[in-house]
Amino acid sequence: MSPDSIPSMTDAKVIEAAVGIIQRANGLVLLAERPLGKPWAGYWEFPGGKIETDEMPEHALKRELLEELGITVKSVYPWLTRSFDYAAKYNAQGQLEVPAKTVKLYFFTVTEWEGEPLGLENQAISWQHPENLTVSPMLPANTPILTALSLASVYAITNLHELGEVLFFDGLKNALDNGLKMIQVREKQLFAADLLKFIKQLVALAKPYGAKVFLNSNLEMTIDLALESGIAGVHLSAKDLMELQQKPVGILCGASCHNSQELAKAESLALDYVMLSPVQATLSHPEANLLGWDKFSALIAGYSLPVYALGGMQESDLQNAKLHGAHGIAMLRSVWR
């Protein structure tokens, strides 16, 4: 929703806006082109608008989408909250076109609506795949939003150790056939050579489905294996996260979090996602202090990164997780059944 992010300006006015990620079941999202006469005309963005005084962000979004697109929102989930600073824009004659300001954006995922979206304010609209845009230019600050939209809502963690090869790969094939798009390899019992063999086998099976494979390991081994095996991303433990100084370049990166300090560190490094756990009781950590949905929701209120709920998750928990602000759920056992 904003131009290039720049250092904060203390004199900039903060504008709050509600933004809708209007998404079809096939993954396509709706983008709108800013019309002539508006700042940054010709740039593409997610639809939405300013929040009025004393107006709740969700109410503002519903109002704006009705005014801009003629649709009535029926199902909406809170998603991310991000702030962007941008500088004043001047024309060739040195005249001020757009004043400097900070925009605080409340992103919501809209999954159900009435009516067919139309550009009621002379704006062009287009359904686009987040990973394969055919319109441009996009407002640069939308890049992390597009990256976040490339992450599936169900994240599976491998369980080769418990299931054995036959049952695991049967479960994997079934899950891929049923739409699984994101898999994390977490098999700490495997030595490096066996781990690499397993990863390559998994990547080969996942590739025809367009599924992303991540590796959970210590950072040094993870990056080396990533380069060798062609995985999409890496996943760090909370310990490695707290020791990390800079996000790895050229690869997706997520981390495990359990408290506000770890969440803040992941946010400061601009990671691509986090897993927050344990939400519910789990066989892996039966003695762990559980967050529960209320604390989970409180910890990620106003958070800028996609968050996966982990711990005792079933596919039936997905809607509830989204209602509490999660991007999706992560599962170790039930996903392979």
Residue pairs with C-beta under 8 A, 6 or more apart in sequence:
1 17
1 19
1 45
1 46
1 48
1 84
1 103
1 105
1 139
1 141
1 142
2 84
2 85
2 86
2 103
2 105
2 139
2 141
3 40
3 86
3 87
3 89
3 139
3 140
3 141
4 86
4 140
4 141
5 84
5 85
5 86
5 140
5 141
6 85
6 86
6 87
7 85
8 85
8 102
9 85
9 87
9 100
9 102
11 100
12 85
12 100
12 101
12 102
13 99
13 101
13 102
14 101
14 102
14 103
14 104
15 50
15 101
15 102
15 103
15 104
16 50
16 51
16 57
16 103
16 104
16 105
16 106
17 48
17 49
17 50
17 51
17 60
17 103
17 104
17 105
17 106
18 48
18 49
18 51
18 57
18 58
18 60
18 61
18 64
18 105
18 106
18 108
19 46
19 47
19 48
19 61
19 105
19 106
19 107
19 108
20 30
20 46
20 47
20 48
20 61
20 64
20 65
20 73
20 76
20 107
20 108
20 110
21 29
21 46
21 79
21 107
21 108
21 109
21 110
21 145
21 149
22 29
22 30
22 46
22 47
22 65
22 69
22 71
22 110
22 113
22 117
23 29
23 30
23 109
23 110
23 111
23 149
24 127
27 129
27 130
28 127
28 128
28 129
29 46
29 127
29 128
29 129
29 130
29 149
30 46
30 47
30 69
30 117
30 125
30 126
30 127
30 128
31 44
31 45
31 46
31 47
31 125
31 126
31 127
31 128
31 133
31 135
31 138
32 44
32 45
32 46
32 47
32 68
32 69
32 119
32 123
32 124
32 125
32 126
33 42
33 43
33 44
33 123
33 124
33 125
33 126
33 135
34 40
34 41
34 42
34 43
34 44
34 45
34 123
35 41
35 121
35 122
35 123
35 124
36 42
36 122
39 89
39 97
39 98
40 89
40 98
40 139
42 137
43 137
43 138
43 139
44 126
44 135
44 136
44 137
44 138
44 139
45 138
45 139
45 142
46 107
46 142
46 145
47 64
47 65
47 68
47 69
47 125
48 61
48 64
48 65
48 105
49 60
49 63
49 64
49 67
49 68
50 60
50 64
51 57
51 60
51 106
52 60
55 63
57 106
57 108
58 76
58 78
58 108
61 73
61 76
61 106
61 108
61 110
62 72
62 73
62 76
65 71
65 73
65 110
65 113
66 72
66 73
67 120
67 121
68 119
68 120
68 121
68 123
69 115
69 117
69 118
69 119
69 120
69 125
70 115
70 116
70 117
70 118
70 120
71 113
71 114
71 115
71 116
71 117
72 113
72 114
72 115
73 110
73 112
73 113
74 112
74 113
74 114
75 110
75 111
75 112
75 113
76 108
76 109
76 110
76 111
77 108
77 109
77 111
77 322
77 323
77 325
78 106
78 108
78 325
79 107
79 108
79 109
79 306
79 325
79 327
80 107
80 145
80 148
80 303
80 304
80 305
80 306
81 104
81 105
81 106
81 107
81 302
81 303
81 304
82 104
82 105
82 107
82 141
82 144
82 145
82 304
83 102
83 103
83 104
83 105
83 304
84 102
84 103
84 105
84 141
85 100
85 101
85 102
86 100
86 101
86 102
86 103
86 141
87 100
88 96
88 98
88 99
88 100
89 96
89 97
89 98
90 96
90 97
91 97
107 145
109 322
117 125
118 125
119 125
126 134
126 135
128 134
128 135
130 146
130 149
130 150
131 146
131 150
133 146
138 146
144 270
144 272
147 252
147 272
148 272
148 273
148 305
148 306
148 327
150 212
151 182
151 212
151 272
151 273
151 306
151 327
151 328
152 180
152 181
152 182
152 212
152 328
153 318
153 322
153 327
153 328
153 329
154 179
154 180
154 181
154 182
154 315
154 318
154 328
154 329
154 331
154 335
155 182
155 183
155 184
155 275
155 308
155 328
155 329
155 330
155 331
156 175
156 180
156 182
156 183
156 184
156 330
156 331
156 335
156 336
157 183
157 184
157 186
157 216
157 330
157 331
157 332
157 335
158 168
158 183
158 184
158 185
158 186
158 187
158 202
159 168
159 332
159 333
159 336
160 168
160 187
160 190
160 198
161 187
161 189
162 333
163 171
163 336
167 336
168 336
169 205
171 335
171 336
171 337
172 180
172 183
172 202
172 205
172 336
173 205
175 335
175 336
176 205
176 206
176 209
176 211
180 209
180 211
180 335
181 209
181 210
181 211
181 212
182 211
182 212
182 214
183 202
183 206
183 211
183 212
183 213
183 214
184 213
184 214
184 215
184 216
184 235
184 330
185 195
185 198
185 199
185 202
185 213
185 214
185 215
185 216
185 231
186 216
186 235
186 332
187 195
187 198
188 217
190 198
192 221
192 225
195 217
195 225
196 225
196 228
196 229
199 213
199 215
199 225
199 229
199 231
200 229
200 230
202 213
203 213
203 229
203 230
203 231
206 212
206 213
212 232
212 233
212 252
213 231
213 232
213 233
214 231
214 232
214 233
214 234
214 235
214 252
214 254
215 222
215 225
215 226
215 229
215 231
215 233
215 234
215 235
216 222
216 234
216 235
216 236
216 237
217 225
217 234
218 237
218 240
219 234
219 236
219 240
219 243
219 244
219 248
222 234
222 235
222 236
223 234
223 248
223 251
225 231
226 233
226 234
226 251
232 251
232 252
233 251
233 252
233 253
233 254
233 272
234 248
234 251
234 252
234 253
234 254
235 253
235 254
235 255
235 256
235 275
236 244
236 253
236 254
236 255
236 256
237 255
237 256
238 255
238 256
238 257
238 258
238 262
240 255
241 255
241 256
241 257
241 262
241 265
241 266
241 269
241 271
242 261
242 262
242 265
244 255
244 265
244 269
246 269
247 253
247 269
247 270
247 271
252 272
253 271
253 272
254 271
254 272
254 273
254 274
254 275
255 262
255 266
255 271
255 274
255 275
256 262
256 274
256 275
256 277
256 310
257 263
257 266
257 274
257 275
257 276
257 277
258 276
258 277
258 278
259 299
260 299
262 274
263 274
263 276
263 299
263 300
263 303
266 274
266 305
267 303
267 304
267 305
271 305
272 305
272 306
273 305
273 306
273 307
273 308
273 327
274 305
274 306
274 307
274 308
275 307
275 308
275 309
275 310
275 330
276 291
276 296
276 299
276 300
276 307
276 308
276 309
276 310
276 326
277 291
277 309
277 310
277 311
277 330
278 285
278 288
278 289
278 290
278 291
278 310
278 311
278 312
279 290
279 291
279 292
279 293
279 296
279 309
279 310
279 311
279 312
279 313
279 321
280 290
280 292
280 311
280 312
280 313
280 317
281 290
281 311
281 312
282 288
282 311
282 312
282 332
283 333
284 332
285 311
288 311
290 311
291 299
291 311
293 320
293 324
296 309
296 324
296 325
296 326
297 324
297 325
300 307
300 325
300 326
301 325
303 325
306 327
306 328
307 325
307 326
307 327
308 326
308 327
308 328
308 329
308 330
309 317
309 321
309 324
309 326
309 328
309 329
309 330
310 329
310 330
310 331
313 321
313 329
313 330
313 331
313 334
314 331
314 334
315 329
315 331
315 334
315 335
317 329
318 328
318 329
321 328
321 329
322 328
